[in-house]
Amino acid sequence: MSKFIFSDLGRIAYDEALALQQEAFDALLTAKTQGVSGVNRLFFCEHEPVITLGKSGKDANLLVSERLLAERGVAFHRTNRGGDITYHGPGQITAYPVFDLEMFRLGLRQYIECLEDIVIAFLASYGLRGERLAGATGVWLDPHTARARKICAIGVKSSRFVVMHGLALNINTDTTYFNLINPCGFTDKGVTSLAIELGQSLDFEESKQRLLAVFRERFTPQAN
């Protein structure tokens, strides 16, 4: 049995990628309702500059007006994922697994931890130690120090254990865009990228392949 179908969407606007996710999500839910196995899909993409606000996010965490965002060429979307506010843009791998978690015998909390584990393993392949921070979903560097900085944000939507949205991993991301917001609602922690940490720009395609390899290793359907 196939683990999932992978699609690299390349550079794409947020609303276009969301429509593709929603279509896959609806198809999985329909299959589940009918008692048949649906198709798990994993999308990778880079977004054009966009700030998204999750369903539990606070408007106050957007630090500039939507007019100013538009002037800077940054789109703004309220979205139905969990979590607060974040930025997506070029140089960032945005990964959208649209999975039926029951096919992998995972609960939602286990799934979030699995996404974190994937990113931690990915970072280890570059010699970096990614860690969790209690009460703050995602992956961090030096989380328990004054230098705590986030390298990957995670936010999902689920229904009947079918999930969409996913993770945003900063590779060559221009992190100055995060100055427009309180990233993930935090005012006292930083944001970083793989390029910043390693002191050089990364081969983006190679980074995608490394991340995809870890996804394929971690997500294997379980036999009944």
C-alpha positions in Angstrom: 0.0 0.0 0.0 1.3 3.5 -0.9 2.2 5.7 2.0 1.0 8.9 0.3 1.1 10.7 -3.0 3.6 13.5 -3.1 3.3 16.7 -5.1 5.7 19.6 -5.3 3.6 22.7 -6.1 6.6 25.0 -6.5 6.0 28.7 -5.9 2.3 29.2 -5.5 -0.1 31.7 -4.0 -1.6 30.7 -0.6 -5.2 30.6 -1.8 -4.3 28.3 -4.7 -2.5 25.8 -2.4 -5.4 26.0 0.1 -7.9 25.0 -2.6 -5.8 22.0 -3.5 -5.5 21.0 0.1 -9.2 21.4 0.6 -10.1 19.3 -2.4 -7.8 16.4 -1.1 -9.2 16.9 2.5 -12.8 16.6 1.3 -12.0 13.6 -0.8 -10.5 11.8 2.2 -13.5 12.6 4.4 -15.9 11.4 1.7 -14.0 8.1 1.3 -14.1 7.7 5.1 -17.8 8.3 5.2 -18.2 5.6 2.5 -16.1 3.2 4.4 -13.3 3.0 1.8 -9.7 3.9 1.9 -8.9 7.4 0.6 -5.7 8.8 -0.8 -3.2 10.5 1.5 -1.4 13.4 -0.1 1.6 15.4 0.8 2.1 18.8 -0.8 5.3 20.8 -0.6 5.4 24.4 -1.8 6.8 27.9 -1.4 4.3 30.7 -1.0 4.4 34.2 -2.3 4.7 36.5 0.7 1.7 36.0 2.9 0.7 36.3 6.6 -1.9 33.9 7.9 -3.9 34.2 11.1 -5.2 30.9 12.6 -8.6 30.5 14.0 -7.4 31.1 17.6 -5.1 33.9 16.6 -5.3 37.5 17.9 -5.6 40.5 15.5 -3.2 42.4 17.8 -0.4 40.1 16.8 -0.4 41.7 13.3 1.7 44.8 14.0 1.0 46.8 10.8 -2.2 47.6 8.9 -3.4 45.4 6.1 -2.9 48.5 3.8 0.7 48.6 4.6 1.0 44.8 4.0 -0.5 45.3 0.6 1.9 48.1 -0.2 4.8 45.7 0.7 3.3 43.0 -1.5 2.3 40.8 1.4 -1.1 39.1 1.3 -3.1 38.5 4.4 -5.4 35.5 5.0 -7.5 34.4 8.0 -7.5 30.6 7.9 -9.0 27.6 9.6 -5.9 26.0 11.0 -5.0 26.0 14.6 -2.3 28.3 16.0 -1.8 32.0 15.9 -0.1 34.2 13.3 2.8 33.4 11.0 4.5 34.3 7.8 5.0 32.2 4.7 7.2 33.2 1.8 10.1 32.3 -0.6 12.8 30.2 0.8 10.5 28.5 3.2 9.3 24.8 2.8 5.6 24.8 3.5 4.6 21.1 3.9 0.9 20.2 3.8 0.1 16.6 4.7 -3.5 15.8 4.0 -3.7 12.5 5.8 -6.2 10.1 7.4 -4.4 9.6 10.7 -6.3 6.4 11.4 -4.4 4.8 8.5 -1.2 5.5 10.5 -2.8 4.7 13.9 -2.1 8.1 15.1 -4.0 10.5 17.4 -3.8 14.2 16.8 -1.3 14.9 19.6 0.9 12.0 18.3 0.7 13.5 14.8 1.9 16.9 15.9 4.7 15.3 17.8 5.5 13.3 14.7 5.8 16.5 12.6 8.1 17.9 15.2 10.2 14.7 15.1 10.5 14.9 11.3 11.8 18.5 11.5 14.2 17.6 14.4 15.6 14.7 12.3 15.9 17.0 9.3 17.8 19.6 11.3 20.1 16.9 12.7 21.1 16.0 9.1 22.6 19.5 9.0 24.2 19.2 12.4 21.7 21.3 14.3 19.8 20.4 17.4 16.1 21.1 17.1 14.0 20.9 20.2 10.5 21.2 21.6 9.3 24.0 23.9 6.5 23.1 26.3 3.3 24.9 25.4 4.7 26.1 22.1 4.1 23.8 19.2 6.8 23.7 16.6 10.6 23.3 16.6 13.0 25.6 18.3 16.8 26.1 18.7 18.1 26.8 22.3 14.5 26.9 23.5 15.3 27.2 27.2 17.7 30.1 26.9 17.4 33.9 26.2 18.4 33.0 22.6 15.3 30.9 22.0 14.3 31.1 18.3 11.8 29.2 16.2 12.8 27.6 12.9 9.5 25.7 12.2 5.9 26.6 12.9 3.1 24.0 12.9 -0.6 24.4 12.6 -3.3 21.9 11.5 -7.0 21.4 11.0 -8.6 18.1 11.8 -12.0 16.4 11.3 -12.6 12.8 12.0 -8.8 12.3 12.2 -8.3 13.7 8.7 -5.8 16.6 8.8 -4.7 19.4 6.6 -2.4 22.4 6.8 0.9 21.4 8.4 4.4 23.0 8.9 6.4 25.9 7.7 10.2 25.3 7.8 12.6 28.3 7.3 15.4 27.4 4.9 16.5 30.5 3.1 13.6 32.6 4.4 13.9 36.4 4.7 13.1 36.6 8.4 12.7 40.3 8.4 9.1 39.7 7.4 8.5 38.3 10.8 9.0 41.9 12.2 5.5 42.6 10.9 3.9 40.2 13.4 4.3 38.7 16.8 5.3 35.3 15.4 2.9 32.6 16.7 1.9 35.2 19.3 5.3 35.4 21.0 6.8 38.8 21.9 9.9 37.6 23.6 11.4 34.9 21.3 13.1 35.1 17.9 12.8 33.5 14.5 15.6 31.9 12.5 16.3 30.0 9.4 18.6 27.2 8.3 20.6 29.7 6.3 21.1 32.0 9.3 22.2 29.1 11.5 24.7 27.7 9.0 25.9 31.1 7.7 25.2 30.3 4.1 22.3 29.9 1.6 21.2 26.3 1.2 20.4 24.3 -1.9 16.6 24.5 -1.6 15.9 21.5 -3.8 18.2 19.4 -1.7 16.6 20.5 1.5 13.2 19.5 0.1 14.5 16.1 -0.8 16.0 15.6 2.7 12.7 16.6 4.3 10.7 14.4 2.0 12.9 11.4 2.8 12.1 11.8 6.5 8.4 12.0 5.8 8.6 8.8 3.8 10.5 7.1 6.6 8.0 8.2 9.4 4.7 7.8 7.6 4.0 4.2 6.8 0.4 2.9 6.8 -0.3 0.3 9.4 -1.9 -3.1 8.5 -5.2 -3.9 10.3 
